[in-house]
Amino acid sequence: MGRAMMVGAVGAGKSTLIAALKGDSLNVRKTQAMEFDSYTVDTPGEYIENPRFYRALMATALQVKDVLFLQDATSERCIYPPGIAQSFPCSTIGVITKIDHPEANIEKAKQLLKTVALKSNDVYVVSAINGQGIKELKERLARE
């Protein structure tokens, strides 16, 4: 499995998703700096929310197979600049998080993700709490 980089707003569920993918939901905390392991790169939400950090994201994307753009299903806004996924030199995947939340609006989240201009139609709807969609996302990340 190639390495995947998680990108998303503060609180979108990047660290929680990584923990769910690893089967370790107990060790979730706020990411303060980019964190690398064998299969993932966890990025602070501030990196995509502040254009000054875009260069760091682009440079890191050279070291990964996939960039996952996370959209919180409870959020009313998209923090990504239009078309940003086309700027990355690797595969781009959409992930809608927090789908189990009572205020989740999956259709709105899908519409917000469309502005990112993913390189594929790969959008996964996941819950790190109940595991919905995690297996399918893991299988996608395992593909070469």
N, C-alpha and C positions, 0 to 999 in steps of 0.2 A: 504494500500500500504506500502510495506517495504521500508526501506531507501536504496538509491542508491548512490554510490560514483563515481564521475567523475575523470578519470585519462587521461592525455594527455599532449602533448608538450605545451610549452609556446605558446599562440596564437592559439591553436587548436579549441577554442570555448566552453570550459567547462562552464564558467560563463554565456555565451550567451545561451547555451543550457538549463541550469537550468532556466534562466529567461523565455525562450520560453515555457518550460514545465509548468511553473507557470502562463503563460500568462502575464508576466510583463517584456517586453523588454526594458523598460526605465532605469532600475536600473542595468546596467552592468558596472563592473569595474574590474581592475586587482586584482586577488586574491593574497594576500601576505602571508597568513597562512591558514591552513585548516579551513573551515567555515562549521559549522553544522547547519541544521535546521531540521524540523520534517521529511522531506522526502529525503533530499539530503546531500551529503558531497562534497563540492567543494575543490579541491586540487590545490595548485600551480603547474604549469608545471615543476618547478625545482625539485619537489619530485620524478618524474619518470625519469627525465633527469640526476639525480645524485644518484648513488647507495647508498650513505650514508643515504638517506631518505627512502630506500625501507622498512626498519623495521617499520617506522611510517605508511607507507601505509598498510603493512601486519597486523599490530595491529589494525588499523582502520577498515580494512575489516572484522574483527570479529564482528563489530557492524552494518554491512549492509547486505542486502539481495542480492544485485547485485553490481558488479563493471563494469562500462562502460568504455571501452577503446576507446577513441576518436582518429580518424585519419582524419586530415585535407586533403580534396580532392585537395588542391592546393600545397601540400607538395610533394617533390620528395623523402623524406626519412622517414623511420620508426625509431622512437626514442626508441622503446621498445626492450628489450633483447628477443631473440628467446625463445618462450615457456613460457614467464612470466605468462600468464593467468592461467596456471596449478598450480602455486604457491599459488593462492588465495583460501581461504576456502569457497567460496560462488559462486553463479552463475556469469558468465562473459559474457558480451554482447559487440559486436562491434558496433560503431557508426561512420559513415562517415559524416563529417560536411562540410559546405561551398560548397555544391553541386551547388548552384546558381551562384557561381563565374565564370566569363568568362574563367579562367584558370583551372577550376576544371577538374580532371581526375579521375572519379569514379572507373573505372576498375583498375587503378594503385593503388588507395587507398585500394581497396578490396584485391589486391595481397599483399600489405604491411601488412594489418591486419592479413593475414593468418599466418604470422610468429609468431604472438602472441600466437597461439594455444588456441583459445577460447574453453571453455568447451561445447559450443553448436554451432549451425550454425546460431545463432541469430546475424545478421548484419543489422542495420538500416541505411538508407540513408536519411539524414535530411537537411533541410534548416531552420535555425532560422529566416531568413528574410521573406520568403514567407510561412512558416509553413509546407512545404512538409515533410511528414514522422513523424511529431511531434505527431499527434494523435495515430498512430500505436505504436510508442515508449511508449507513456503514457499508452496505453492499455497493453503492454507487462510488464511494470513496476508494473502495478496494479495486475497482476496475482500472485497468491501465489504458 
